[in-house]
Amino acid sequence: EELCLEVEIPAERIQICTFSREKAGEIPKNQYTKWFDYDIIKSTVKIRHKEPGDYITIDRNGGTQSLKKYFINAKIPREDRDKIWLAADGSHILWIIGYRQNQAYQITDKTKRILEIEFNGGEEDGRDS
């Protein structure tokens, strides 16, 4: 069963869908459409800007990094950091939209349900103008 929800944020458009692994087909290689293992999401996924305590899993061994440290290492200017959209499961960031996807939520052979998040029709970046 496929379920989709379109969310309007001022000047942005996000589509969020869930569907079964059988319906999935090939994982898209699009910078602004990402797929996540829906079964391991613990909380409600929120599209928001950064908050204190945010972190992202950066490797398949479970290594994490604070969002602040990620922004510094990625050389994202300080003035841009508050404008970047995030898909978050509590303080655990699934996706720094336009930048990096969390390794812990990747689709695997064990995935039964998929969460797809498409930002601005899969075309624009994750930063405000």
N, CA, C and O atoms as CSV, one atom per row, in Angstrom:
chain,resi,resn,atom,element,x,y,z
A,1,GLU,N,N,0.839,-1.173,0.000
A,1,GLU,CA,C,0.000,0.000,0.000
A,1,GLU,C,C,0.889,1.243,0.000
A,1,GLU,O,O,1.781,1.377,0.837
A,2,GLU,N,N,0.641,2.132,-0.929
A,2,GLU,CA,C,1.440,3.350,-1.049
A,2,GLU,C,C,0.679,4.511,-0.450
A,2,GLU,O,O,-0.524,4.655,-0.666
A,3,LEU,N,N,1.383,5.339,0.302
A,3,LEU,CA,C,0.792,6.503,0.933
A,3,LEU,C,C,1.713,7.683,0.662
A,3,LEU,O,O,2.912,7.607,0.931
A,4,CYS,N,N,1.163,8.779,0.129
A,4,CYS,CA,C,1.973,9.969,-0.143
A,4,CYS,C,C,1.346,11.192,0.501
A,4,CYS,O,O,0.125,11.297,0.613
A,5,LEU,N,N,2.192,12.104,0.918
A,5,LEU,CA,C,1.766,13.337,1.539
A,5,LEU,C,C,2.612,14.453,0.956
A,5,LEU,O,O,3.837,14.347,0.903
A,6,GLU,N,N,1.970,15.511,0.524
A,6,GLU,CA,C,2.729,16.661,0.031
A,6,GLU,C,C,2.678,17.748,1.088
A,6,GLU,O,O,1.608,18.085,1.595
A,7,VAL,N,N,3.833,18.288,1.416
A,7,VAL,CA,C,3.953,19.287,2.466
A,7,VAL,C,C,4.418,20.591,1.830
A,7,VAL,O,O,5.376,20.614,1.059
A,8,GLU,N,N,3.728,21.667,2.164
A,8,GLU,CA,C,4.135,22.979,1.650
A,8,GLU,C,C,4.804,23.757,2.776
A,8,GLU,O,O,4.205,23.986,3.827
A,9,ILE,N,N,6.035,24.156,2.550
A,9,ILE,CA,C,6.757,25.048,3.444
A,9,ILE,C,C,6.934,26.299,2.589
A,9,ILE,O,O,7.168,26.175,1.387
A,10,PRO,N,N,6.830,27.506,3.163
A,10,PRO,CA,C,6.956,28.693,2.328
A,10,PRO,C,C,8.123,28.586,1.332
A,10,PRO,O,O,9.271,28.388,1.731
A,11,ALA,N,N,7.822,28.715,0.064
A,11,ALA,CA,C,8.783,28.681,-1.051
A,11,ALA,C,C,9.408,27.307,-1.266
A,11,ALA,O,O,10.366,27.194,-2.030
A,12,GLU,N,N,8.905,26.268,-0.625
A,12,GLU,CA,C,9.452,24.919,-0.780
A,12,GLU,C,C,8.305,23.933,-0.989
A,12,GLU,O,O,7.166,24.201,-0.604
A,13,ARG,N,N,8.613,22.808,-1.592
A,13,ARG,CA,C,7.634,21.739,-1.735
A,13,ARG,C,C,8.328,20.421,-1.450
A,13,ARG,O,O,9.379,20.115,-2.013
A,14,ILE,N,N,7.721,19.652,-0.566
A,14,ILE,CA,C,8.288,18.362,-0.187
A,14,ILE,C,C,7.208,17.311,-0.333
A,14,ILE,O,O,6.086,17.505,0.134
A,15,GLN,N,N,7.527,16.215,-0.965
A,15,GLN,CA,C,6.605,15.087,-1.054
A,15,GLN,C,C,7.197,13.941,-0.262
A,15,GLN,O,O,8.367,13.595,-0.424
A,16,ILE,N,N,6.372,13.349,0.603
A,16,ILE,CA,C,6.813,12.238,1.435
A,16,ILE,C,C,5.904,11.058,1.158
A,16,ILE,O,O,4.683,11.175,1.263
A,17,CYS,N,N,6.494,9.911,0.800
A,17,CYS,CA,C,5.726,8.707,0.472
A,17,CYS,C,C,6.270,7.518,1.244
A,17,CYS,O,O,7.455,7.463,1.573
A,18,THR,N,N,5.398,6.577,1.526
A,18,THR,CA,C,5.841,5.286,2.042
A,18,THR,C,C,5.287,4.214,1.124
A,18,THR,O,O,4.171,4.336,0.620
A,19,PHE,N,N,6.059,3.170,0.907
A,19,PHE,CA,C,5.602,2.053,0.088
A,19,PHE,C,C,6.408,0.818,0.404
A,19,PHE,O,O,7.444,0.890,1.064
A,20,SER,N,N,5.927,-0.320,-0.072
A,20,SER,CA,C,6.590,-1.593,0.233
A,20,SER,C,C,7.833,-1.773,-0.624
A,20,SER,O,O,7.954,-1.184,-1.698
A,21,ARG,N,N,8.743,-2.586,-0.141
A,21,ARG,CA,C,9.990,-2.875,-0.853
A,21,ARG,C,C,9.698,-3.490,-2.225
A,21,ARG,O,O,10.406,-3.208,-3.192
A,22,GLU,N,N,8.669,-4.320,-2.313
A,22,GLU,CA,C,8.331,-4.978,-3.579
A,22,GLU,C,C,7.994,-3.968,-4.679
A,22,GLU,O,O,8.307,-4.194,-5.847
A,23,LYS,N,N,7.360,-2.860,-4.307
A,23,LYS,CA,C,6.976,-1.834,-5.289
A,23,LYS,C,C,8.117,-0.897,-5.642
A,23,LYS,O,O,8.007,-0.095,-6.570
A,24,ALA,N,N,9.208,-0.997,-4.903
A,24,ALA,CA,C,10.260,0.009,-4.979
A,24,ALA,C,C,11.010,0.065,-6.300
A,24,ALA,O,O,11.196,1.150,-6.851
A,25,GLY,N,N,11.441,-1.068,-6.818
A,25,GLY,CA,C,12.278,-1.014,-8.007
A,25,GLY,C,C,13.665,-0.520,-7.653
A,25,GLY,O,O,14.195,-0.855,-6.594
A,26,GLU,N,N,14.254,0.271,-8.528
A,26,GLU,CA,C,15.627,0.741,-8.339
A,26,GLU,C,C,15.676,2.009,-7.500
A,26,GLU,O,O,14.837,2.896,-7.659
A,27,ILE,N,N,16.642,2.094,-6.622
A,27,ILE,CA,C,16.805,3.265,-5.756
A,27,ILE,C,C,17.294,4.438,-6.607
A,27,ILE,O,O,18.292,4.315,-7.317
A,28,PRO,N,N,16.590,5.586,-6.538
A,28,PRO,CA,C,16.986,6.728,-7.371
A,28,PRO,C,C,18.329,7.309,-6.925
A,28,PRO,O,O,18.648,7.301,-5.736
A,29,LYS,N,N,19.102,7.805,-7.870
A,29,LYS,CA,C,20.387,8.433,-7.581
A,29,LYS,C,C,20.238,9.947,-7.735
A,29,LYS,O,O,21.052,10.595,-8.392
A,30,ASN,N,N,19.200,10.497,-7.128
A,30,ASN,CA,C,18.895,11.906,-7.265
A,30,ASN,C,C,19.290,12.625,-5.982
A,30,ASN,O,O,18.975,12.156,-4.888
A,31,GLN,N,N,19.967,13.741,-6.101
A,31,GLN,CA,C,20.433,14.492,-4.943
A,31,GLN,C,C,19.273,15.013,-4.094
A,31,GLN,O,O,19.452,15.265,-2.902
A,32,TYR,N,N,18.090,15.179,-4.686
A,32,TYR,CA,C,16.972,15.763,-3.950
A,32,TYR,C,C,15.787,14.811,-3.806
A,32,TYR,O,O,14.677,15.247,-3.504
A,33,THR,N,N,16.014,13.519,-4.018
A,33,THR,CA,C,15.050,12.477,-3.688
A,33,THR,C,C,15.830,11.391,-2.971
A,33,THR,O,O,16.790,10.850,-3.520
A,34,LYS,N,N,15.428,11.067,-1.749
A,34,LYS,CA,C,16.135,10.053,-0.970
A,34,LYS,C,C,15.156,9.033,-0.432
A,34,LYS,O,O,14.003,9.344,-0.133
A,35,TRP,N,N,15.646,7.795,-0.313
A,35,TRP,CA,C,14.868,6.693,0.244
A,35,TRP,C,C,15.477,6.265,1.561
A,35,TRP,O,O,16.697,6.244,1.720
A,36,PHE,N,N,14.592,5.914,2.527
A,36,PHE,CA,C,15.015,5.529,3.864
A,36,PHE,C,C,14.289,4.256,4.279
A,36,PHE,O,O,13.195,3.965,3.797
A,37,ASP,N,N,14.913,3.501,5.180
A,37,ASP,CA,C,14.282,2.306,5.744
A,37,ASP,C,C,13.251,2.779,6.766
A,37,ASP,O,O,13.597,3.182,7.877
A,38,TYR,N,N,11.985,2.724,6.371
A,38,TYR,CA,C,10.892,3.243,7.197
A,38,TYR,C,C,10.739,2.467,8.496
A,38,TYR,O,O,10.310,3.035,9.501
A,39,ASP,N,N,11.078,1.190,8.499
A,39,ASP,CA,C,10.870,0.338,9.671
A,39,ASP,C,C,11.784,0.685,10.847
A,39,ASP,O,O,11.482,0.311,11.980
A,40,ILE,N,N,12.892,1.389,10.606
A,40,ILE,CA,C,13.788,1.705,11.719
A,40,ILE,C,C,13.612,3.132,12.237
A,40,ILE,O,O,14.307,3.546,13.165
A,41,ILE,N,N,12.691,3.879,11.646
A,41,ILE,CA,C,12.423,5.240,12.123
A,41,ILE,C,C,11.693,5.130,13.458
A,41,ILE,O,O,10.669,4.454,13.559
A,42,LYS,N,N,12.222,5.794,14.476
A,42,LYS,CA,C,11.706,5.651,15.841
A,42,LYS,C,C,10.620,6.659,16.186
A,42,LYS,O,O,9.738,6.359,16.990
A,43,SER,N,N,10.666,7.822,15.606
A,43,SER,CA,C,9.786,8.909,16.005
A,43,SER,C,C,9.047,9.406,14.766
A,43,SER,O,O,8.991,8.696,13.762
A,44,THR,N,N,8.492,10.587,14.815
A,44,THR,CA,C,7.844,11.193,13.667
A,44,THR,C,C,8.895,11.954,12.869
A,44,THR,O,O,9.663,12.728,13.440
A,45,VAL,N,N,8.938,11.745,11.570
A,45,VAL,CA,C,9.898,12.471,10.734
A,45,VAL,C,C,9.409,13.910,10.594
A,45,VAL,O,O,8.261,14.164,10.229
A,46,LYS,N,N,10.313,14.843,10.894
A,46,LYS,CA,C,9.982,16.261,10.778
A,46,LYS,C,C,10.936,16.910,9.791
A,46,LYS,O,O,12.120,16.578,9.744
A,47,ILE,N,N,10.411,17.831,9.007
A,47,ILE,CA,C,11.231,18.655,8.110
A,47,ILE,C,C,11.406,19.978,8.839
A,47,ILE,O,O,10.439,20.698,9.090
A,48,ARG,N,N,12.652,20.285,9.174
A,48,ARG,CA,C,12.916,21.465,10.002
A,48,ARG,C,C,14.342,21.950,9.783
A,48,ARG,O,O,15.104,21.379,9.002
A,49,HIS,N,N,14.682,23.024,10.499
A,49,HIS,CA,C,16.055,23.526,10.515
A,49,HIS,C,C,16.769,22.971,11.743
A,49,HIS,O,O,16.149,22.305,12.573
A,50,LYS,N,N,18.063,23.240,11.863
A,50,LYS,CA,C,18.885,22.632,12.918
A,50,LYS,C,C,18.428,23.040,14.315
A,50,LYS,O,O,17.883,24.121,14.542
A,51,GLU,N,N,18.684,22.099,15.249
A,51,GLU,CA,C,18.389,22.325,16.664
A,51,GLU,C,C,19.572,21.795,17.474
A,51,GLU,O,O,20.313,20.940,16.988
A,52,PRO,N,N,19.763,22.291,18.705
A,52,PRO,CA,C,20.857,21.775,19.539
A,52,PRO,C,C,20.718,20.260,19.735
A,52,PRO,O,O,19.614,19.754,19.934
A,53,GLY,N,N,21.833,19.553,19.678
A,53,GLY,CA,C,21.824,18.104,19.895
A,53,GLY,C,C,21.657,17.272,18.641
A,53,GLY,O,O,21.721,16.044,18.713
A,54,ASP,N,N,21.443,17.901,17.489
A,54,ASP,CA,C,21.289,17.157,16.233
A,54,ASP,C,C,22.581,16.434,15.872
A,54,ASP,O,O,23.679,16.952,16.074
A,55,TYR,N,N,22.428,15.226,15.333
A,55,TYR,CA,C,23.590,14.454,14.884
A,55,TYR,C,C,23.203,13.581,13.700
A,55,TYR,O,O,22.020,13.374,13.431
A,56,ILE,N,N,24.207,13.073,12.994
A,56,ILE,CA,C,23.990,12.232,11.816
A,56,ILE,C,C,24.945,11.038,11.886
A,56,ILE,O,O,26.083,11.169,12.337
A,57,THR,N,N,24.473,9.880,11.438
A,57,THR,CA,C,25.340,8.704,11.344
A,57,THR,C,C,26.067,8.807,10.012
A,57,THR,O,O,25.439,8.906,8.959
A,58,ILE,N,N,27.414,8.783,10.066
A,58,ILE,CA,C,28.206,9.067,8.869
A,58,ILE,C,C,28.848,7.849,8.222
A,58,ILE,O,O,29.394,7.949,7.123
A,59,ASP,N,N,28.789,6.681,8.898
A,59,ASP,CA,C,29.340,5.482,8.259
A,59,ASP,C,C,28.527,4.250,8.636
A,59,ASP,O,O,27.720,4.280,9.565
A,60,ARG,N,N,28.754,3.171,7.903
A,60,ARG,CA,C,27.969,1.951,8.099
A,60,ARG,C,C,28.277,1.242,9.415
A,60,ARG,O,O,27.531,0.354,9.826
A,61,ASN,N,N,29.370,1.626,10.080
A,61,ASN,CA,C,29.719,1.045,11.378
A,61,ASN,C,C,29.000,1.747,12.527
A,61,ASN,O,O,29.180,1.380,13.688
A,62,GLY,N,N,28.187,2.752,12.210
A,62,GLY,CA,C,27.413,3.446,13.240
A,62,GLY,C,C,28.081,4.676,13.811
A,62,GLY,O,O,27.588,5.252,14.781
A,63,GLY,N,N,29.213,5.097,13.218
A,63,GLY,CA,C,29.888,6.313,13.682
A,63,GLY,C,C,29.015,7.534,13.463
A,63,GLY,O,O,28.452,7.716,12.383
A,64,THR,N,N,28.902,8.374,14.490
A,64,THR,CA,C,28.060,9.563,14.375
A,64,THR,C,C,28.902,10.825,14.447
A,64,THR,O,O,30.064,10.802,14.853
A,65,GLN,N,N,28.286,11.924,14.043
A,65,GLN,CA,C,28.942,13.234,14.070
A,65,GLN,C,C,27.861,14.263,14.387
A,65,GLN,O,O,26.744,14.183,13.876
A,66,SER,N,N,28.203,15.220,15.228
A,66,SER,CA,C,27.232,16.284,15.508
A,66,SER,C,C,27.002,17.060,14.213
A,66,SER,O,O,27.884,17.144,13.358
A,67,LEU,N,N,25.809,17.621,14.085
A,67,LEU,CA,C,25.489,18.400,12.892
A,67,LEU,C,C,26.424,19.604,12.788
A,67,LEU,O,O,26.854,19.969,11.694
A,68,LYS,N,N,26.735,20.216,13.926
A,68,LYS,CA,C,27.653,21.359,13.937
A,68,LYS,C,C,29.010,20.964,13.346
A,68,LYS,O,O,29.559,21.682,12.511
A,69,LYS,N,N,29.549,19.816,13.784
A,69,LYS,CA,C,30.849,19.354,13.282
A,69,LYS,C,C,30.764,19.026,11.789
A,69,LYS,O,O,31.691,19.318,11.034
A,70,TYR,N,N,29.640,18.412,11.359
A,70,TYR,CA,C,29.465,18.120,9.935
A,70,TYR,C,C,29.521,19.416,9.121
A,70,TYR,O,O,30.226,19.488,8.114
A,71,PHE,N,N,28.780,20.436,9.555
A,71,PHE,CA,C,28.755,21.710,8.828
A,71,PHE,C,C,30.151,22.326,8.740
A,71,PHE,O,O,30.532,22.860,7.698
A,72,ILE,N,N,30.908,22.251,9.828
A,72,ILE,CA,C,32.273,22.800,9.838
A,72,ILE,C,C,33.155,22.015,8.859
A,72,ILE,O,O,33.857,22.609,8.041
A,73,ASN,N,N,33.118,20.682,8.945
A,73,ASN,CA,C,33.945,19.842,8.065
A,73,ASN,C,C,33.566,19.990,6.598
A,73,ASN,O,O,34.427,19.901,5.722
A,74,ALA,N,N,32.277,20.215,6.322
A,74,ALA,CA,C,31.809,20.380,4.940
A,74,ALA,C,C,32.010,21.818,4.441
A,74,ALA,O,O,31.670,22.150,3.306
A,75,LYS,N,N,32.571,22.662,5.320
A,75,LYS,CA,C,32.856,24.061,4.987
A,75,LYS,C,C,31.613,24.830,4.548
A,75,LYS,O,O,31.663,25.655,3.635
A,76,ILE,N,N,30.488,24.540,5.221
A,76,ILE,CA,C,29.243,25.266,4.956
A,76,ILE,C,C,29.304,26.562,5.766
A,76,ILE,O,O,29.460,26.516,6.986
A,77,PRO,N,N,29.183,27.715,5.105
A,77,PRO,CA,C,29.293,28.990,5.817
A,77,PRO,C,C,28.301,29.082,6.984
A,77,PRO,O,O,27.150,28.661,6.872
A,78,ARG,N,N,28.767,29.636,8.090
A,78,ARG,CA,C,27.957,29.748,9.307
A,78,ARG,C,C,26.604,30.401,9.022
A,78,ARG,O,O,25.582,29.976,9.562
A,79,GLU,N,N,26.596,31.432,8.176
A,79,GLU,CA,C,25.345,32.153,7.903
A,79,GLU,C,C,24.338,31.315,7.101
A,79,GLU,O,O,23.155,31.652,7.057
A,80,ASP,N,N,24.794,30.233,6.472
A,80,ASP,CA,C,23.890,29.364,5.698
A,80,ASP,C,C,23.324,28.207,6.522
A,80,ASP,O,O,22.321,27.605,6.136
A,81,ARG,N,N,23.949,27.898,7.633
A,81,ARG,CA,C,23.601,26.689,8.393
A,81,ARG,C,C,22.179,26.687,8.922
A,81,ARG,O,O,21.540,25.635,8.949
A,82,ASP,N,N,21.658,27.853,9.348
A,82,ASP,CA,C,20.293,27.935,9.879
A,82,ASP,C,C,19.236,27.831,8.790
A,82,ASP,O,O,18.056,27.652,9.090
A,83,LYS,N,N,19.642,27.940,7.532
A,83,LYS,CA,C,18.694,27.930,6.409
A,83,LYS,C,C,18.542,26.559,5.759
A,83,LYS,O,O,17.632,26.357,4.955
A,84,ILE,N,N,19.413,25.621,6.095
A,84,ILE,CA,C,19.393,24.307,5.454
A,84,ILE,C,C,18.278,23.459,6.052
A,84,ILE,O,O,18.153,23.346,7.271
A,85,TRP,N,N,17.469,22.862,5.176
A,85,TRP,CA,C,16.382,21.995,5.621
A,85,TRP,C,C,16.940,20.627,5.998
A,85,TRP,O,O,17.882,20.123,5.387
A,86,LEU,N,N,16.328,20.048,7.020
A,86,LEU,CA,C,16.716,18.731,7.520
A,86,LEU,C,C,15.482,17.841,7.611
A,86,LEU,O,O,14.386,18.314,7.910
A,87,ALA,N,N,15.666,16.558,7.353
A,87,ALA,CA,C,14.642,15.555,7.659
A,87,ALA,C,C,15.157,14.879,8.923
A,87,ALA,O,O,16.243,14.299,8.922
A,88,ALA,N,N,14.372,14.954,10.014
A,88,ALA,CA,C,14.852,14.490,11.311
A,88,ALA,C,C,13.916,13.471,11.949
A,88,ALA,O,O,12.693,13.569,11.857
A,89,ASP,N,N,14.538,12.490,12.597
A,89,ASP,CA,C,13.861,11.495,13.432
A,89,ASP,C,C,14.306,11.824,14.857
A,89,ASP,O,O,15.295,11.273,15.341
A,90,GLY,N,N,13.582,12.717,15.524
A,90,GLY,CA,C,14.052,13.262,16.799
A,90,GLY,C,C,15.285,14.110,16.543
A,90,GLY,O,O,15.259,14.998,15.692
A,91,SER,N,N,16.374,13.846,17.277
A,91,SER,CA,C,17.638,14.572,17.059
A,91,SER,C,C,18.519,13.886,16.025
A,91,SER,O,O,19.562,14.413,15.640
A,92,HIS,N,N,18.090,12.692,15.572
A,92,HIS,CA,C,18.865,11.928,14.586
A,92,HIS,C,C,18.470,12.426,13.191
A,92,HIS,O,O,17.321,12.267,12.779
A,93,ILE,N,N,19.397,13.015,12.480
A,93,ILE,CA,C,19.120,13.589,11.166
A,93,ILE,C,C,19.168,12.489,10.115
A,93,ILE,O,O,20.191,11.821,9.960
A,94,LEU,N,N,18.053,12.294,9.381
A,94,LEU,CA,C,17.997,11.327,8.291
A,94,LEU,C,C,18.718,11.865,7.065
A,94,LEU,O,O,19.434,11.146,6.368
A,95,TRP,N,N,18.499,13.184,6.820
A,95,TRP,CA,C,19.002,13.774,5.584
A,95,TRP,C,C,19.249,15.254,5.782
A,95,TRP,O,O,18.355,15.989,6.200
A,96,ILE,N,N,20.452,15.690,5.485
A,96,ILE,CA,C,20.770,17.113,5.389
A,96,ILE,C,C,20.460,17.428,3.933
A,96,ILE,O,O,21.277,17.168,3.049
A,97,ILE,N,N,19.289,17.982,3.685
A,97,ILE,CA,C,18.757,18.090,2.326
A,97,ILE,C,C,19.702,18.888,1.425
A,97,ILE,O,O,20.076,20.023,1.719
A,98,GLY,N,N,20.068,18.247,0.320
A,98,GLY,CA,C,21.008,18.845,-0.616
A,98,GLY,C,C,22.454,18.477,-0.320
A,98,GLY,O,O,23.353,18.800,-1.096
A,99,TYR,N,N,22.680,17.795,0.812
A,99,TYR,CA,C,24.044,17.456,1.202
A,99,TYR,C,C,24.223,15.964,1.439
A,99,TYR,O,O,24.693,15.252,0.552
A,100,ARG,N,N,23.855,15.479,2.627
A,100,ARG,CA,C,24.232,14.126,3.027
A,100,ARG,C,C,23.058,13.349,3.603
A,100,ARG,O,O,22.224,13.889,4.329
A,101,GLN,N,N,23.018,12.065,3.257
A,101,GLN,CA,C,22.013,11.153,3.787
A,101,GLN,C,C,22.637,10.327,4.907
A,101,GLN,O,O,23.810,9.959,4.842
A,102,ASN,N,N,21.845,10.042,5.929
A,102,ASN,CA,C,22.283,9.249,7.070
A,102,ASN,C,C,22.522,7.801,6.642
A,102,ASN,O,O,21.685,7.205,5.963
A,103,GLN,N,N,23.665,7.235,7.042
A,103,GLN,CA,C,24.004,5.857,6.668
A,103,GLN,C,C,23.161,4.821,7.416
A,103,GLN,O,O,22.942,3.723,6.902
A,104,ALA,N,N,22.685,5.152,8.620
A,104,ALA,CA,C,21.933,4.189,9.435
A,104,ALA,C,C,20.559,3.870,8.851
A,104,ALA,O,O,20.007,2.807,9.135
A,105,TYR,N,N,20.000,4.763,8.045
A,105,TYR,CA,C,18.645,4.579,7.517
A,105,TYR,C,C,18.633,4.089,6.067
A,105,TYR,O,O,17.596,4.128,5.406
A,106,GLN,N,N,19.775,3.634,5.580
A,106,GLN,CA,C,19.884,3.175,4.188
A,106,GLN,C,C,18.998,1.954,3.936
A,106,GLN,O,O,18.744,1.163,4.844
A,107,ILE,N,N,18.539,1.813,2.709
A,107,ILE,CA,C,17.757,0.651,2.279
A,107,ILE,C,C,18.688,-0.563,2.230
A,107,ILE,O,O,19.801,-0.485,1.708
A,108,THR,N,N,18.214,-1.689,2.782
A,108,THR,CA,C,18.987,-2.933,2.734
A,108,THR,C,C,18.084,-4.057,2.236
A,108,THR,O,O,16.912,-3.831,1.936
A,109,ASP,N,N,18.628,-5.259,2.150
A,109,ASP,CA,C,17.835,-6.428,1.762
A,109,ASP,C,C,16.747,-6.731,2.789
A,109,ASP,O,O,15.746,-7.368,2.459
A,110,LYS,N,N,16.932,-6.285,4.018
A,110,LYS,CA,C,15.964,-6.540,5.086
A,110,LYS,C,C,14.836,-5.511,5.114
A,110,LYS,O,O,13.842,-5.705,5.814
A,111,THR,N,N,14.977,-4.431,4.368
A,111,THR,CA,C,13.974,-3.361,4.354
A,111,THR,C,C,12.647,-3.887,3.808
A,111,THR,O,O,12.599,-4.504,2.743
A,112,LYS,N,N,11.567,-3.630,4.560
A,112,LYS,CA,C,10.231,-4.044,4.115
A,112,LYS,C,C,9.410,-2.850,3.614
A,112,LYS,O,O,8.660,-2.956,2.644
A,113,ARG,N,N,9.570,-1.708,4.302
A,113,ARG,CA,C,8.841,-0.504,3.912
A,113,ARG,C,C,9.829,0.640,3.700
A,113,ARG,O,O,10.815,0.765,4.426
A,114,ILE,N,N,9.555,1.465,2.706
A,114,ILE,CA,C,10.456,2.554,2.325
A,114,ILE,C,C,9.758,3.899,2.525
A,114,ILE,O,O,8.577,4.061,2.218
A,115,LEU,N,N,10.513,4.844,3.040
A,115,LEU,CA,C,10.064,6.221,3.129
A,115,LEU,C,C,10.827,6.988,2.055
A,115,LEU,O,O,12.058,6.979,2.035
A,116,GLU,N,N,10.100,7.646,1.171
A,116,GLU,CA,C,10.729,8.463,0.125
A,116,GLU,C,C,10.444,9.923,0.436
A,116,GLU,O,O,9.300,10.302,0.685
A,117,ILE,N,N,11.486,10.736,0.422
A,117,ILE,CA,C,11.330,12.178,0.594
A,117,ILE,C,C,11.880,12.845,-0.654
A,117,ILE,O,O,13.043,12.665,-1.015
A,118,GLU,N,N,11.021,13.620,-1.306
A,118,GLU,CA,C,11.430,14.356,-2.509
A,118,GLU,C,C,11.297,15.835,-2.210
A,118,GLU,O,O,10.230,16.308,-1.818
A,119,PHE,N,N,12.382,16.559,-2.397
A,119,PHE,CA,C,12.427,17.988,-2.079
A,119,PHE,C,C,12.279,18.812,-3.348
A,119,PHE,O,O,13.037,18.635,-4.301
A,120,ASN,N,N,11.292,19.721,-3.360
A,120,ASN,CA,C,11.073,20.632,-4.510
A,120,ASN,C,C,11.003,19.882,-5.839
A,120,ASN,O,O,11.595,20.314,-6.828
A,121,GLY,N,N,10.287,18.770,-5.865
A,121,GLY,CA,C,10.153,18.028,-7.106
A,121,GLY,C,C,11.456,17.373,-7.526
A,121,GLY,O,O,11.600,16.972,-8.681
A,122,GLY,N,N,12.417,17.256,-6.600
A,122,GLY,CA,C,13.683,16.597,-6.898
A,122,GLY,C,C,14.639,17.441,-7.726
A,122,GLY,O,O,15.573,16.912,-8.329
A,123,GLU,N,N,14.411,18.753,-7.758
A,123,GLU,CA,C,15.215,19.577,-8.657
A,123,GLU,C,C,16.101,20.618,-7.987
A,123,GLU,O,O,17.204,20.881,-8.466
A,124,GLU,N,N,15.641,21.217,-6.885
A,124,GLU,CA,C,16.390,22.335,-6.311
A,124,GLU,C,C,17.193,21.915,-5.106
A,124,GLU,O,O,17.084,20.781,-4.639
A,125,ASP,N,N,18.004,22.830,-4.599
A,125,ASP,CA,C,18.834,22.482,-3.448
A,125,ASP,C,C,18.070,22.667,-2.132
A,125,ASP,O,O,16.933,23.138,-2.124
A,126,GLY,N,N,18.704,22.294,-1.034
A,126,GLY,CA,C,18.071,22.325,0.256
A,126,GLY,C,C,18.261,23.625,0.999
A,126,GLY,O,O,18.038,23.690,2.208
A,127,ARG,N,N,18.664,24.644,0.304
A,127,ARG,CA,C,18.918,25.923,0.959
A,127,ARG,C,C,17.858,26.940,0.587
A,127,ARG,O,O,17.348,26.938,-0.534
A,128,ASP,N,N,17.533,27.795,1.517
A,128,ASP,CA,C,16.628,28.909,1.215
A,128,ASP,C,C,17.361,29.882,0.305
A,128,ASP,O,O,18.591,29.917,0.286
A,129,SER,N,N,16.610,30.665,-0.441
A,129,SER,CA,C,17.223,31.667,-1.316
A,129,SER,C,C,17.655,32.868,-0.512
A,129,SER,O,O,18.194,33.823,-1.070
